[in-house]
Amino acid sequence: NDPIVGKSGQMPLTRVDSTRMCMAGECIIGNLFTDAYRWKTGADVAFVPSGGLRGPGWPAGDVRVSDVWHALPFVNTLCTGIMSGVTMFKLLNFSTATATFQSTYTDMGDRLVQVSGLRYVYNTKLNNSRLIAVDVWDSEAAEYKPLDRLNMYSFVTDSFMCDVFHPFPSFFRSTAIRGEVPGYVGDFLAQNVVGEYLAQLGRPYNTAKQGRLSNDTSADSHLNLVHKKGECPPNTWWDDPIKTCSPCREVSGGFHVIFSDNVTELETELGTNASSRIILSNREVFDVSVLLKTKPEWIEVANSSIAKLLEGENLHVLLRAGENIALRVVGQAEGLEAGTALGTVSFEVIDAGQEHPGCSLVLGDVSFDTQLRVASPPQLNQLTNGIRGTGFALMGIITFSSIMFSIWVFKYRRVRVVRASQPMFLGLICLGTLIMGSAIVPLSIDDGVASVRGCNVACQAVPWLLSMGFTISFSAFFSKIWRISRVILSSQKYQKIKLSEKDVLTPFCTLFVLNFGTLLAWTLIDPLLWVRVPVENDWSNTYGTCTLGKSASISFLVVILVINIGALFLACLQAYRARHISDEYSESKYVGMAMFGWLQVVIVGI
């Protein structure tokens, strides 16, 4: 029983005696078997060895089962898997390098493979590598395309080639490159597959040569798709999972690593430092590392993890994709002259994602300009220790004198002259003088020894001490003059008058309350402020002073002056009226001279 399985054109002689047509190049029976294998499995490419194909062929017309078995008299089943373009190249390169391309038997002639789904070109005149080109059929594009070394292709062959025929199992069982699937031997019998293929064609199989194997003796260079570790060209790196010298990443259109500011401005004084902060952002989708390349000598750059970045040192700062880092820029004015120093800080940006030898790709430089304005040390015109010491010495003299005179008055309070001068008023004069003298303390305070708040307190303390000290001393003088005037006026009118201490203290209490109330309101509403004032609008040359606040402060000052100067004029008037009284009973002459002296001081001060 020899049933018909299909039809074909005339199948030429394949192998009879020593004739081996498939070992010389493309043979039609090899095309039939590989086409059938591809049809059955849907593989991209198919391979069969030339050594197993034989038979006298058959005439055009019907093809019987016996014809198929004569062509391949071995029980082989199909083997399928996935191989890379690199492995396919190695297989074909081995086949063409070892085959003899002769139509008679030779030992290595059976290494030539018949194919389907691809075509390849070789040059038999070349030694060693003879493979010139390989094209694989692209079913979607309906055209042949050059073999892609990293593309994965499904393959089909027979079990003999997949498991036995050395060295082909090393190709069909390869997993050297990521994505490859080693060949798997199934149950499809090769002869049955060919019969099924012919039966479903519906037309005779075309037995003309397809140009799948071509010998181009004019080609002078061979194809090489094998990369070797250690031989990768510049700007490539060895990717071991795919056994490939992969190109380093290229960044087109510039890179996006930028500083937050184009210019940093620093301001300091001679001999001191100034610092600023600048943000470096990586807006790329890959990591980069930055290396300080150039900077001025008077600039230092650091970040949170590295205290000091030095140019020329191989110290990289990793900046991951989308990450920001803060850099501290320190300007050192030591050794510089007053003025503005200009400079540029630049960093080299390297593709840190290229972690392979040969791929530390320098993307370029990123930089920012820096300006360091160096000013001369400001002239603050603060009080010197000598001036402050002189003031304290004068205050010490006043304090000592006031205390000693108070002790003297107390000791001789029962002496007729002292008692006539009323010791209580003499004590008040000493107390007022002591308080007025203590105003030297706040006048000796500036921002060299206290804070601005402390200076503000000192400013407001001055009118308190001066005004209250003046009030206490002056009230004692005024009360004495007022007492004498009342007595003299009464005697001239032949009237008897008695003055108690309560009557005499009334002027004192009136002046004290008016001054105290005004000063308290002034302090609470609009106190004096300590400020620095430029000399001729030059803020590098300033002096500290107490200044009036708003309009309310001026009003309080005017009220204080009116109260005390008015009282001083009245006291002078009282002293003038009592000028003819004997000094034995009254010291109005001396009191008047003292008050007139105070009036002169006030006028000169204003």
C-alpha positions as CSV (number, residue, x, y, z in Angstrom):
1,N,0.0,0.0,0.0
2,D,1.7,3.2,-1.2
3,P,-0.8,6.0,-1.1
4,I,-0.4,9.3,-2.9
5,V,0.2,12.3,-0.5
6,G,0.3,15.1,-3.0
7,K,1.8,16.5,-6.2
8,S,5.0,18.2,-7.1
9,G,7.2,19.1,-10.1
10,Q,10.0,16.8,-11.0
11,M,12.2,16.1,-8.1
12,P,15.8,15.9,-9.2
13,L,18.3,13.3,-8.2
14,T,19.6,13.7,-4.7
15,R,21.9,10.9,-3.8
16,V,22.8,7.8,-5.8
17,D,26.1,5.9,-5.1
18,S,28.7,8.6,-4.5
19,T,26.6,11.5,-5.8
20,R,25.6,13.9,-3.1
21,M,23.7,16.8,-4.7
22,C,22.6,18.4,-1.4
23,M,26.3,18.7,-0.3
24,A,27.1,21.0,-3.2
25,G,24.5,23.7,-2.4
26,E,20.8,24.3,-2.4
27,C,18.8,21.1,-3.2
28,I,15.1,20.9,-3.8
29,I,14.4,18.0,-1.5
30,G,15.9,20.0,1.3
31,N,13.6,22.9,0.4
32,L,10.6,20.5,0.6
33,F,11.4,19.1,4.0
34,T,12.2,22.5,5.6
35,D,9.1,24.1,4.1
36,A,7.0,21.3,5.5
37,Y,8.6,21.7,8.9
38,R,7.9,25.5,9.0
39,W,4.3,24.9,7.9
40,K,3.7,22.4,10.6
41,T,5.2,24.4,13.5
42,G,4.8,28.0,12.3
43,A,8.5,28.5,13.0
44,D,10.4,31.5,11.5
45,V,13.2,29.3,10.1
46,A,13.9,25.6,9.5
47,F,17.1,23.6,9.1
48,V,17.9,20.0,7.9
49,P,21.4,18.5,7.3
50,S,22.4,17.7,3.8
51,G,23.9,14.3,4.8
52,G,20.6,12.6,5.6
53,L,18.8,13.6,2.3
54,R,19.0,11.1,-0.5
55,G,17.0,9.2,-3.2
56,P,16.7,9.2,-7.0
57,G,13.9,11.8,-6.9
58,W,10.6,11.4,-8.7
59,P,8.9,12.5,-11.9
60,A,6.5,15.4,-11.9
61,G,3.0,14.5,-10.8
62,D,1.9,12.4,-7.9
63,V,4.1,12.0,-4.8
64,R,3.7,8.8,-2.8
65,V,4.6,7.9,0.8
66,S,7.5,5.8,-0.5
67,D,9.0,8.7,-2.3
68,V,9.1,10.7,0.9
69,W,10.7,7.8,2.9
70,H,13.3,7.3,0.1
71,A,14.3,10.9,0.5
72,L,14.7,10.6,4.3
73,P,14.9,6.9,5.4
74,F,15.3,7.8,9.1
75,V,12.8,8.0,12.0
76,N,13.3,11.6,12.9
77,T,10.8,13.8,14.7
78,L,10.6,17.5,14.8
79,C,12.6,19.7,17.3
80,T,11.5,23.3,18.0
81,G,12.9,26.2,20.0
82,I,14.0,29.8,19.9
83,M,17.5,31.0,18.9
84,S,19.1,34.4,18.7
85,G,20.5,36.0,15.5
86,V,23.9,35.5,17.0
87,T,23.4,31.7,17.4
88,M,21.9,31.4,13.9
89,F,25.0,33.2,12.5
90,K,27.3,30.8,14.4
91,L,25.4,27.8,13.0
92,L,25.5,29.0,9.4
93,N,29.1,30.2,9.8
94,F,30.2,26.8,11.0
95,S,28.2,25.1,8.2
96,T,29.7,27.1,5.4
97,A,33.2,27.1,6.9
98,T,33.4,23.3,7.2
99,A,31.3,22.1,4.2
100,T,33.1,21.1,1.0
101,F,30.4,22.2,-1.5
102,Q,31.1,19.2,-3.7
103,S,28.5,17.0,-5.3
104,T,30.4,13.8,-4.3
105,Y,30.8,12.4,-0.9
106,T,33.4,14.0,1.5
107,D,33.8,13.7,5.2
108,M,32.5,17.2,6.1
109,G,30.2,17.7,3.1
110,D,27.1,16.7,5.2
111,R,27.7,19.8,7.5
112,L,26.0,22.0,4.9
113,V,22.4,22.8,6.0
114,Q,19.3,23.2,3.9
115,V,17.0,26.0,5.0
116,S,13.6,27.5,4.8
117,G,12.5,31.0,5.9
118,L,15.9,32.5,5.2
119,R,18.6,32.7,2.6
120,Y,22.3,33.0,2.9
121,V,25.3,33.9,0.7
122,Y,28.8,32.4,1.0
123,N,32.0,32.5,-0.9
124,T,33.7,29.2,-1.4
125,K,37.0,30.9,-2.3
126,L,37.4,32.4,1.2
127,N,39.2,30.5,3.9
128,N,37.8,29.9,7.3
129,S,34.8,32.2,7.5
130,R,32.9,32.1,4.2
131,L,29.5,33.5,5.2
132,I,28.7,36.7,3.4
133,A,25.1,37.6,4.2
134,V,22.0,36.2,5.9
135,D,18.5,37.4,5.2
136,V,15.4,36.2,7.1
137,W,11.9,36.3,5.8
138,D,9.7,38.9,7.5
139,S,6.1,37.6,7.1
140,E,4.6,40.9,8.2
141,A,6.6,43.0,5.7
142,A,6.5,40.2,3.2
143,E,10.2,40.6,2.4
144,Y,13.6,39.4,3.4
145,K,15.5,41.4,6.0
146,P,19.1,41.2,7.2
147,L,19.6,38.9,10.1
148,D,19.3,40.8,13.4
149,R,21.9,39.5,15.8
150,L,19.8,40.3,18.9
151,N,16.4,39.3,17.5
152,M,14.9,36.0,18.6
153,Y,13.8,33.6,15.9
154,S,11.7,30.5,16.4
155,F,13.3,27.5,14.7
156,V,12.5,23.9,13.7
157,T,14.8,21.0,12.8
158,D,14.8,17.2,13.2
159,S,15.7,15.3,16.3
160,F,18.9,14.0,14.8
161,M,20.3,17.4,14.2
162,C,18.9,18.7,17.5
163,D,20.4,15.9,19.7
164,V,23.0,13.8,17.8
165,F,24.7,15.5,14.9
166,H,27.8,17.2,16.4
167,P,28.3,20.1,16.8
168,F,24.7,21.2,15.9
169,P,23.2,20.4,19.3
170,S,25.3,23.2,20.8
171,F,23.4,25.6,18.6
172,F,19.9,24.2,18.9
173,R,20.3,23.7,22.7
174,S,21.9,27.1,23.3
175,T,20.8,29.4,26.1
176,A,23.9,31.5,26.0
177,I,21.9,34.6,25.1
178,R,19.0,35.9,27.1
179,G,15.7,35.0,25.5
180,E,16.8,31.8,23.8
181,V,14.8,28.6,24.4
182,P,16.6,25.3,23.9
183,G,15.2,22.9,21.3
184,Y,12.5,20.5,22.3
185,V,12.0,17.2,20.5
186,G,8.3,16.4,19.9
187,D,6.3,13.6,18.4
188,F,5.8,14.9,14.8
189,L,7.4,12.3,12.5
190,A,9.3,14.1,9.7
191,Q,7.9,12.0,6.8
192,N,4.3,12.4,8.1
193,V,4.8,16.2,8.3
194,V,6.0,16.3,4.6
195,G,3.0,14.2,3.5
196,E,0.5,16.5,5.3
197,Y,2.2,19.5,3.8
198,L,1.9,18.2,0.2
199,A,-1.7,17.1,0.8
200,Q,-2.8,20.6,2.0
201,L,-1.0,22.6,-0.8
202,G,-3.8,22.1,-3.4
203,R,-1.2,22.5,-6.1
204,P,2.0,20.8,-7.2
205,Y,5.0,21.7,-5.0
206,N,7.4,24.0,-6.9
207,T,10.7,22.2,-7.5
208,A,12.6,25.1,-8.9
209,K,15.5,26.5,-6.9
210,Q,14.7,29.5,-4.7
211,G,18.1,31.0,-4.3
212,R,18.2,30.1,-0.6
213,L,21.9,29.1,-0.8
214,S,24.1,31.3,-3.1
215,N,27.8,31.3,-3.8
216,D,29.2,34.7,-4.5
217,T,32.9,34.3,-5.3
218,S,33.3,38.0,-5.9
219,A,32.7,39.0,-2.3
220,D,35.9,39.8,-0.5
221,S,34.7,40.2,3.1
222,H,32.8,37.9,5.3
223,L,30.0,38.5,7.8
224,N,30.7,38.5,11.5
225,L,28.0,38.9,14.1
226,V,29.9,37.6,17.0
227,H,31.1,40.0,19.7
228,K,33.9,39.1,22.1
229,K,34.4,40.3,25.6
230,G,37.5,42.4,25.8
231,E,37.3,43.5,22.2
232,C,34.5,46.0,22.4
233,P,35.1,49.2,20.5
234,P,35.1,52.6,22.2
235,N,31.8,53.9,23.6
236,T,30.5,50.3,23.9
237,W,30.2,48.0,26.9
238,W,30.0,44.2,27.2
239,D,26.4,43.1,27.9
240,D,27.0,39.5,29.0
241,P,23.4,38.3,29.0
242,I,23.2,39.0,25.3
243,K,26.9,38.5,24.5
244,T,27.0,41.9,22.8
245,C,29.1,45.0,22.8
246,S,26.2,47.3,23.5
247,P,26.5,51.0,22.6
248,C,26.8,53.5,25.4
249,R,23.8,55.6,25.9
250,E,23.7,58.7,23.8
251,V,22.0,61.9,25.1
252,S,20.6,63.8,22.2
253,G,19.4,67.4,22.4
254,G,21.6,68.3,25.4
255,F,21.3,67.1,29.0
256,H,19.1,68.5,31.7
257,V,21.2,68.9,34.7
258,I,20.9,72.5,35.9
259,F,21.6,74.9,38.8
260,S,18.7,76.8,40.4
261,D,20.5,80.1,39.8
262,N,22.8,81.3,37.1
263,V,24.6,83.7,39.5
264,T,25.2,83.6,43.2
265,E,25.9,87.0,44.9
266,L,27.8,87.1,48.1
267,E,28.6,90.1,50.3
268,T,31.1,90.2,53.1
269,E,33.9,92.3,54.7
270,L,37.6,92.1,54.5
271,G,38.9,89.1,56.4
272,T,35.5,87.4,56.8
273,N,33.5,84.8,54.9
274,A,30.1,84.8,53.3
275,S,28.0,81.8,52.2
276,S,25.0,81.0,50.0
277,R,23.1,78.0,48.9
278,I,22.5,76.8,45.4
279,I,20.4,73.8,44.2
280,L,21.7,71.3,41.6
281,S,18.9,69.4,39.9
282,N,19.0,66.2,37.7
283,R,16.0,66.4,35.4
284,E,17.1,63.4,33.3
285,V,15.6,59.9,33.5
286,F,19.0,58.4,34.4
287,D,21.5,58.9,37.2
288,V,24.4,61.2,36.8
289,S,27.5,62.0,38.9
290,V,29.1,65.5,39.0
291,L,32.7,66.3,39.5
292,L,34.0,69.8,40.5
293,K,36.0,71.0,37.5
294,T,37.0,74.6,38.1
295,K,36.4,77.3,40.7
296,P,38.0,80.5,41.8
297,E,40.6,80.3,44.6
298,W,38.4,82.3,46.9
299,I,35.4,80.0,46.6
300,E,34.7,76.8,48.5
301,V,31.9,74.4,47.5
302,A,30.5,71.7,49.8
303,N,27.4,69.7,50.4
304,S,25.8,67.9,53.3
305,S,27.9,64.7,52.9
306,I,31.2,66.2,51.7
307,A,32.7,69.0,53.7
308,K,34.7,70.3,50.9
309,L,34.8,69.6,47.1
310,L,38.2,70.1,45.6
311,E,38.8,70.6,41.9
312,G,41.0,68.1,40.2
313,E,40.2,65.4,42.8
314,N,38.3,62.3,41.5
315,L,35.5,62.9,44.0
316,H,32.1,62.3,42.3
317,V,28.8,63.3,43.8
318,L,26.0,60.9,42.7
319,L,22.8,62.6,41.6
320,R,19.9,60.2,40.9
321,A,17.2,60.8,38.3
322,G,14.9,63.5,39.5
323,E,16.9,64.3,42.6
324,N,18.1,67.6,43.9
325,I,21.1,68.4,46.1
326,A,22.0,71.6,47.9
327,L,25.5,72.9,47.6
328,R,26.9,75.5,50.0
329,V,29.0,78.1,48.3
330,V,31.4,79.9,50.6
331,G,33.2,83.1,49.6
332,Q,36.5,83.8,51.4
333,A,37.5,87.5,51.5
334,E,40.8,86.8,53.1
335,G,43.6,88.0,50.8
336,L,41.2,90.0,48.6
337,E,40.9,93.7,48.3
338,A,37.8,95.7,48.7
339,G,35.6,95.6,45.6
340,T,33.8,92.9,43.6
341,A,35.4,89.6,42.6
342,L,33.9,87.6,39.7
343,G,34.4,83.9,39.0
344,T,32.8,80.8,37.6
345,V,32.2,77.4,39.3
346,S,31.8,74.5,36.8
347,F,31.1,70.8,37.3
348,E,31.6,68.0,34.9
349,V,28.5,65.9,34.4
350,I,29.0,62.1,33.8
351,D,26.3,59.6,32.9
352,A,26.4,57.5,36.1
353,G,24.0,54.9,34.6
354,Q,26.9,53.7,32.4
355,E,28.5,51.4,35.0
356,H,30.5,49.4,32.5
357,P,34.1,49.9,31.4
358,G,34.3,52.3,28.5
359,C,30.9,53.9,29.2
360,S,31.6,56.6,31.8
361,L,30.2,59.0,29.3
362,V,31.0,62.7,29.9
363,L,27.8,64.6,29.1
364,G,29.3,68.1,29.4
365,D,29.8,70.9,31.9
366,V,27.2,72.8,34.0
367,S,28.3,76.0,35.7
368,F,27.2,79.1,37.6
369,D,28.8,82.5,38.0
370,T,29.6,83.9,41.4
371,Q,30.1,87.5,42.6
372,L,31.8,88.3,45.9
373,R,31.4,91.9,47.0
374,V,34.1,92.7,49.6
375,A,33.5,95.8,51.7
376,S,35.9,97.6,54.0
377,P,35.1,97.0,57.7
378,P,32.3,99.4,58.7
379,Q,33.3,102.4,60.8
380,L,30.8,102.1,63.7
381,N,32.2,105.0,65.6
382,Q,31.4,103.2,68.9
383,L,32.4,104.6,72.3
384,T,35.9,103.6,73.1
385,N,36.9,102.1,76.5
386,G,38.7,105.3,77.3
387,I,35.7,107.5,76.7
388,R,33.4,105.1,78.6
389,G,36.0,104.9,81.4
390,T,36.2,108.7,81.7
391,G,32.4,108.9,81.9
392,F,32.3,106.3,84.6
393,A,35.1,108.1,86.5
394,L,33.1,111.4,86.4
395,M,30.0,109.5,87.6
396,G,32.1,108.1,90.4
397,I,33.1,111.6,91.4
398,I,29.5,112.8,91.4
399,T,28.4,109.7,93.3
400,F,31.1,110.1,95.9
401,S,30.5,113.8,96.3
402,S,26.8,113.4,96.7
403,I,27.1,110.7,99.3
404,M,29.8,112.5,101.2
405,F,27.8,115.8,101.3
406,S,24.7,113.9,102.4
407,I,26.8,112.3,105.3
408,W,28.1,115.8,106.2
409,V,24.6,117.3,106.3
410,F,23.4,114.5,108.4
411,K,26.3,114.8,110.8
412,Y,25.9,118.6,111.2
413,R,22.2,118.8,110.9
414,R,21.8,120.4,114.4
415,V,24.3,123.2,113.7
416,R,22.6,126.5,113.4
417,V,23.6,127.3,109.8
418,V,22.8,123.8,108.6
419,R,19.5,123.8,110.4
420,A,18.6,127.1,109.0
421,S,19.2,125.7,105.5
422,Q,16.8,122.9,106.2
423,P,18.7,119.5,106.1
424,M,15.9,117.8,104.3
425,F,16.2,120.0,101.3
426,L,20.0,119.7,101.3
427,G,19.6,115.9,101.3
428,L,17.2,116.1,98.3
429,I,19.7,118.2,96.4
430,C,22.3,115.6,97.0
431,L,19.9,112.8,95.9
432,G,18.9,114.6,92.8
433,T,22.5,115.3,91.9
434,L,23.3,111.6,92.3
435,I,20.4,110.6,90.1
436,M,21.3,113.1,87.4
437,G,25.0,111.9,87.5
438,S,23.9,108.3,87.0
439,A,22.6,109.3,83.6
440,I,26.2,108.8,82.5
441,V,25.6,105.0,82.6
442,P,23.0,104.8,79.9
443,L,24.8,107.4,77.9
444,S,27.9,105.1,77.9
445,I,25.9,102.2,76.3
446,D,26.0,101.5,72.6
447,D,25.8,98.4,70.4
448,G,29.4,97.6,71.2
449,V,28.4,96.4,74.7
450,A,24.7,95.8,74.4
451,S,22.0,94.6,72.0
452,V,19.7,97.0,70.1
453,R,17.0,96.3,72.7
454,G,19.4,97.1,75.5
455,C,20.4,100.3,73.7
456,N,16.7,101.3,73.3
457,V,16.2,100.8,77.1
458,A,19.3,103.0,77.7
459,C,18.0,105.7,75.4
460,Q,14.7,106.0,77.3
461,A,16.5,105.8,80.7
462,V,18.4,109.0,80.0
463,P,15.4,111.4,80.1
464,W,14.1,109.5,83.1
465,L,17.3,110.0,85.1
466,L,18.0,113.5,84.0
467,S,14.4,114.7,84.4
468,M,13.7,113.0,87.7
469,G,17.2,114.0,89.1
470,F,16.6,117.6,88.0
471,T,13.1,117.6,89.5
472,I,14.3,116.4,92.9
473,S,17.2,118.8,93.1
474,F,15.4,121.7,91.5
475,S,12.3,121.2,93.6
476,A,14.5,121.5,96.8
477,F,15.9,124.8,95.5
478,F,12.5,126.1,94.3
479,S,10.9,125.2,97.7
480,K,13.6,127.0,99.6
481,I,13.3,130.1,97.4
482,W,9.5,130.0,97.5
483,R,9.6,129.7,101.4
484,I,11.9,132.7,101.7
485,S,9.8,134.8,99.3
486,R,6.6,134.1,101.2
487,V,8.2,135.1,104.5
488,I,9.7,138.3,103.0
489,L,6.5,139.4,101.4
490,S,4.5,138.7,104.6
491,S,7.0,140.8,106.7
492,Q,6.8,143.7,104.3
493,K,3.0,143.7,104.8
494,Y,3.4,143.3,108.6
495,Q,1.6,140.0,108.4
496,K,2.3,136.9,110.4
497,I,2.6,133.6,108.4
498,K,3.4,130.1,109.4
499,L,4.7,127.6,106.8
500,S,4.6,123.9,107.5
501,E,6.6,121.2,105.8
502,K,3.5,120.2,103.9
503,D,3.2,123.7,102.4
504,V,6.9,123.7,101.5
505,L,6.7,120.2,99.8
506,T,3.7,121.2,97.6
507,P,5.9,122.6,94.7
508,F,8.1,119.5,94.9
509,C,5.2,117.1,94.7
510,T,3.6,119.1,91.8
511,L,6.8,119.1,89.7
512,F,7.5,115.4,90.5
513,V,4.0,114.2,89.6
514,L,4.0,116.2,86.3
515,N,7.4,114.9,85.3
516,F,6.8,111.3,86.3
517,G,3.4,111.2,84.6
518,T,4.8,112.7,81.4
519,L,7.8,110.3,81.3
520,L,5.6,107.3,82.0
521,A,3.2,108.1,79.1
522,W,6.2,108.8,76.9
523,T,7.8,105.4,77.7
524,L,4.5,103.5,77.2
525,I,3.3,105.3,74.0
526,D,6.3,106.3,71.9
527,P,9.7,105.7,73.6
528,L,13.1,106.8,72.2
529,L,14.8,104.4,69.9
530,W,18.5,103.7,69.3
531,V,19.5,103.7,65.6
532,R,22.5,103.9,63.4
533,V,22.8,107.0,61.2
534,P,25.2,107.2,58.2
535,V,27.7,109.9,58.0
536,E,27.1,111.8,54.7
537,N,24.8,109.0,53.5
538,D,27.8,106.5,53.7
539,W,26.4,103.4,55.4
540,S,30.0,102.1,55.9
541,N,30.6,105.0,58.2
542,T,27.8,105.3,60.9
543,Y,27.3,106.3,64.4
544,G,24.7,105.3,67.0
545,T,22.2,107.7,68.5
546,C,19.0,108.0,70.3
547,T,16.2,109.3,68.1
548,L,12.7,110.4,68.6
549,G,10.0,108.0,67.4
550,K,6.8,109.3,66.0
551,S,5.2,112.8,66.5
552,A,4.0,111.7,70.0
553,S,7.6,111.4,71.2
554,I,8.3,115.0,70.2
555,S,5.2,116.2,72.0
556,F,6.3,114.5,75.2
557,L,9.8,116.0,74.9
558,V,8.2,119.5,74.5
559,V,6.0,119.0,77.5
560,I,9.0,117.9,79.7
561,L,11.0,121.0,78.6
562,V,8.1,123.4,79.1
563,I,7.4,122.0,82.6
564,N,11.0,122.1,83.8
565,I,12.2,125.3,82.0
566,G,9.1,127.1,83.1
567,A,9.7,126.1,86.7
568,L,13.3,127.1,86.3
569,F,12.3,130.6,85.1
570,L,9.9,131.0,88.0
571,A,12.6,129.9,90.5
572,C,15.0,132.4,89.0
573,L,12.3,135.1,89.4
574,Q,11.8,134.1,93.1
575,A,15.5,134.2,93.7
576,Y,15.7,137.7,92.1
577,R,13.0,139.0,94.5
578,A,14.9,137.6,97.5
579,R,18.3,138.9,96.5
580,H,18.5,141.5,99.3
581,I,17.9,139.0,102.2
582,S,20.9,138.5,104.4
583,D,22.8,135.3,103.8
584,E,22.8,134.6,107.5
585,Y,19.1,133.7,107.2
586,S,18.9,132.6,103.6
587,E,21.2,131.2,100.9
588,S,19.0,132.6,98.2
589,K,21.9,134.3,96.6
590,Y,23.7,131.0,96.1
591,V,20.6,129.1,95.3
592,G,19.8,131.7,92.6
593,M,23.3,131.6,91.2
594,A,23.0,127.8,91.0
595,M,19.6,127.9,89.2
596,F,20.8,130.6,86.9
597,G,23.8,128.4,86.0
598,W,21.4,125.5,85.3
599,L,19.3,127.9,83.0
600,Q,22.5,128.7,81.1
601,V,23.3,125.0,80.7
602,V,19.8,124.3,79.4
603,I,19.9,127.2,76.9
604,V,23.3,126.1,75.6
605,G,22.2,122.4,75.4
606,I,19.1,123.3,73.4
